[in-house]
Amino acid sequence: MIQGISESMDGQDFRPQLDPKSLCQIEIQATNLERSQKFYADVFGWLASAAKLHEYVVLDVPNDCPFGISLVPSAGGACSTTQVVLYFSVSGAFEIAKRAELSGGSKKFGPTKLPGYGSIWQIRDPDGHTFGLFERQSLAASKSL
């Protein structure tokens, strides 16, 4: 059997497919929903929507975002942060990182230059969730290197 291919129930080779564009929902654990709502509104501009889904806070995501984002109350008052880091392509990463710090989050690192591409940063929300920021290098800057 080839690595990554398993036999399906009907005996046919089965190769699982997961298209990254099929991402449909992001749930972010929060120890304090009000604090998290303020953080995500202040830093990313994601406001709480009027939608009600159990104890979740559904956030309005702008610009025809293909997936939803919800704040989920954490069980037992503690968050388990994930090792998966979602990166967002942005302009003004320095300002976003500064807003994160002023809104109760922190800057994990950045900028880290990726020659020919741009810079990356990582910021944390008040519960320790890490988000990546990617700021593309301008065409003029890449030609001067």
C-alpha positions as CSV (number, residue, x, y, z in Angstrom):
1,M,0.0,0.0,0.0
2,I,1.3,3.4,-0.9
3,Q,1.8,5.8,2.0
4,G,-1.2,8.2,2.2
5,I,-3.5,5.8,0.3
6,S,-5.7,3.4,2.1
7,E,-8.2,0.8,0.9
8,S,-11.8,1.9,1.0
9,M,-14.6,-0.3,2.2
10,D,-15.3,-1.4,-1.4
11,G,-11.7,-2.5,-2.0
12,Q,-10.9,0.6,-4.1
13,D,-7.9,2.8,-3.4
14,F,-8.9,5.8,-1.4
15,R,-6.8,9.0,-1.2
16,P,-8.3,11.5,1.2
17,Q,-8.5,15.0,-0.2
18,L,-8.7,18.2,1.8
19,D,-8.7,21.3,-0.2
20,P,-7.4,24.2,1.9
21,K,-10.1,26.4,0.2
22,S,-12.7,24.2,1.8
23,L,-12.1,25.8,5.2
24,C,-15.5,26.7,6.4
25,Q,-15.3,27.6,10.1
26,I,-12.8,28.7,12.7
27,E,-13.7,28.4,16.4
28,I,-11.6,30.3,18.9
29,Q,-11.8,29.3,22.6
30,A,-12.2,32.3,24.9
31,T,-12.1,32.4,28.7
32,N,-13.9,35.7,28.7
33,L,-16.3,36.3,25.8
34,E,-16.7,40.0,26.4
35,R,-12.9,40.6,26.5
36,S,-12.4,38.5,23.4
37,Q,-15.2,40.3,21.5
38,K,-13.5,43.6,22.3
39,F,-10.0,42.2,21.3
40,Y,-11.2,40.9,17.9
41,A,-13.2,44.1,17.2
42,D,-10.3,46.4,18.1
43,V,-7.5,44.4,16.4
44,F,-9.1,42.8,13.4
45,G,-12.4,44.7,13.0
46,W,-14.5,41.5,13.5
47,L,-17.7,42.6,15.3
48,A,-20.1,40.3,17.1
49,S,-23.1,39.5,14.9
50,A,-26.7,39.2,16.0
51,A,-26.7,35.5,15.2
52,K,-27.2,33.2,18.2
53,L,-25.6,29.7,18.3
54,H,-25.7,28.1,21.7
55,E,-23.2,30.1,23.9
56,Y,-21.0,30.9,20.8
57,V,-20.4,34.4,19.7
58,V,-20.5,34.5,15.9
59,L,-18.3,37.2,14.4
60,D,-19.2,39.2,11.3
61,V,-16.4,38.6,8.9
62,P,-16.0,41.2,6.2
63,N,-15.4,41.1,2.5
64,D,-17.3,38.0,1.5
65,C,-15.1,35.8,3.7
66,P,-15.6,32.1,2.7
67,F,-15.7,30.8,6.3
68,G,-17.2,31.7,9.6
69,I,-15.4,32.7,12.8
70,S,-16.9,32.1,16.3
71,L,-15.8,32.6,19.8
72,V,-16.5,29.6,22.0
73,P,-16.6,29.6,25.8
74,S,-13.7,27.4,27.0
75,A,-14.5,24.5,29.3
76,G,-13.3,24.9,32.8
77,G,-12.1,28.5,32.3
78,A,-8.8,27.5,30.5
79,C,-8.0,27.6,26.9
80,S,-6.0,24.9,25.0
81,T,-4.0,26.8,22.4
82,T,-3.4,25.0,19.2
83,Q,-0.2,24.5,17.3
84,V,-1.8,25.5,14.0
85,V,-1.1,29.1,13.1
86,L,-3.4,30.8,10.6
87,Y,-1.7,33.6,8.6
88,F,-3.5,36.6,7.2
89,S,-2.1,38.6,4.4
90,V,-2.2,42.2,5.6
91,S,-0.8,45.7,5.0
92,G,0.3,47.5,8.1
93,A,1.4,44.5,10.2
94,F,3.3,46.8,12.6
95,E,0.1,48.7,13.4
96,I,-1.9,45.5,13.8
97,A,0.7,44.1,16.2
98,K,0.7,47.3,18.2
99,R,-3.1,47.2,18.4
100,A,-2.9,43.6,19.7
101,E,-0.6,44.7,22.5
102,L,-2.8,47.7,23.4
103,S,-5.9,45.4,23.4
104,G,-4.6,42.9,25.9
105,G,-2.7,40.6,23.5
106,S,1.0,40.4,22.7
107,K,3.5,40.2,19.9
108,K,5.1,36.8,19.8
109,F,7.7,37.8,17.2
110,G,8.2,40.0,14.1
111,P,9.0,41.2,11.8
112,T,10.9,38.3,10.4
113,K,12.0,39.1,6.8
114,L,11.5,36.5,4.1
115,P,13.8,37.8,1.3
116,G,11.9,38.2,-1.9
117,Y,8.5,37.7,-0.3
118,G,7.9,40.0,2.6
119,S,7.7,39.8,6.4
120,I,5.9,37.6,8.9
121,W,4.8,38.4,12.5
122,Q,2.9,36.4,15.1
123,I,0.6,38.0,17.6
124,R,-1.4,36.4,20.5
125,D,-4.9,37.2,21.7
126,P,-5.5,37.6,25.5
127,D,-6.1,33.8,25.8
128,G,-2.8,32.9,24.1
129,H,-4.1,32.0,20.6
130,T,-1.5,32.8,18.0
131,F,-2.2,34.4,14.6
132,G,0.2,35.0,11.8
133,L,0.5,38.2,9.8
134,F,2.1,38.2,6.4
135,E,3.0,41.5,4.8
136,R,4.0,41.2,1.2
137,Q,7.2,43.0,0.1
138,S,6.5,45.8,-2.2
139,L,7.7,45.3,-5.9
140,A,10.0,48.3,-5.6
141,A,11.6,46.9,-2.4
142,S,12.2,43.5,-4.0
143,K,13.8,45.0,-7.1
144,S,16.3,47.0,-4.9
145,L,17.6,43.8,-3.3
